[in-house]
Amino acid sequence: MASRTEPSGCSGRGGGGGGAPGILPLPLPLPLLLLAAAALIPRGGGQNLVTEDVTVVEGEVATISCRVKNSDDSVIQLLNPNRQTIYFKDFRPLKDSRFQLVNFSNSELRVSLTNVSISDEGRYFCQLYTDPPQEIYTTMTVLVPPRNLMIDIQKDIATEGEEIELNCTAMASRPATTIRWFKGNKELPGKSEVEQWSDMFTVTSQLLLTVGREDDGLPVICLVDHPAVKDLQTQRYLEVMYKPQVRVLQNYPLQGLTREGEPLELTCTAFGKPQPTEVKWLRVDDEMPQHVVVSGSNLLINNLNKTDNGTYRCEASNAVGKSSADYMLFVYDTTATTEPAVHDSRAGDEGSIRAVDHAVIGGVVAVVVFAMLCLLIILGRYFARHKGTYFTHEAKGADDAADADTAIINAEGGQNNSEEKKEYFI
């Protein structure tokens, strides 16, 4: 609350003033006569004026109150921002009929103002004719809610993965509006610009949004935060185009093995925006078997055999693009009882990644490792058996011979003795 107390002379519509006490110039308007009469009455101390600032929305009703504490029947009057008297006690000199008396007593003067406009904004003065006179002011603030709240979208129909621009404009508000963006229940950041025209503000907020298929049909909401209005918002629904989502379903057999001699029935489901214009079946890396029956989105094999093993792909396309899903078929013997692994049915873009049989690769690796270990063991045993030092006694007796001839004779003699010629293996 803004307030001040200061001495003031007599104020009224059209001006005027009083002379010395007891001497009144004639003729005088009624408010001045009353004021002059009040000035002749001595006033006691201790009185004070009280008021509050007023905030009102344009077009609504504002109430201005001048109250007196410790009243002693002093005269109260209310003045407009141009210091024209609105009410003097319970009399209204001002011809503006929008001002109406709500309450008048010795301790309060309360006035209402209907259909408030921006031109009514400003300071209104409460005066109390004491000795010395007292005056305080109240400030009226007029709020103007935004008009013509609207969302402008760059493209009415967007494509999945595309970035679009949305702009929300709140025109002619006072004070400036704060704009918030929401996609569904999630708040999104925007970028705002404020333009001022005279004492009014126009705010434009920009939102850049990359859309996906999950955004199709979601509302984008522009919400206004402003003290003059609550829950003011507008929204636009997103329309997003996206390529098909493809799935392969096994209709028969519902559970269990795909056995040799039994039928297999598959159905391809595809959903996109717009709806797929073409759905087709093909066999990956091989030709489609002659006995396979394809009817629209259905594939039927009446009599399974081992040659049917492979990957079957369903492809669907629309104006946005093409997608696919794969089904890996393995045909079991009629005597097989083990439950098979789940058939692979996966969607792909412009061709799915082919599944790899990890069990087969693991088995091959295990066999190779086992063979290498066996080879290492055999080689180890072979080298261990042929590794050693040989000692012979073929020249035994030659060391003690006196000459070479004797040594030869001794050596030849030693060869005749089978007991002395031995071979040791260590």
Secondary structure, DSSP 4 states (H G I P E B T S, - for coil): ------------TT-----STT---SS--HHHHHHHHHHTS---S--EEE---EEEETTS-EEEEEEEES--S-EEEEE-TT--EEEETTB--S--TTEEEEEE-SSEEEEEE-S--GGG-EEEEEEEE-SS-EEEEEEEEEEB--EEEEEEES-SSEETT-EEEEEEEEEEEBSPPEEEEEETTEEE--EEEEEEETTEEEEEEEEEEE--GGGTTPEEEEEEEETTEEEEEEEEE--EEEEEEEEEEEEESSSS--BTTS-EEEEEEEEEESPPSEEEEEETTSPPPTTEEEETTEEEESS--GGG-EEEEEEEE-SS-EEEEEEEE-PBPTT--SPPPPPPEEEEESSPPPP--HHHHHHHHHHHHHHHHHHHHHHHHHHHHT---EEE-TTTTTTT-SSHHHHHHHHHHHHH-TTT--EEE-
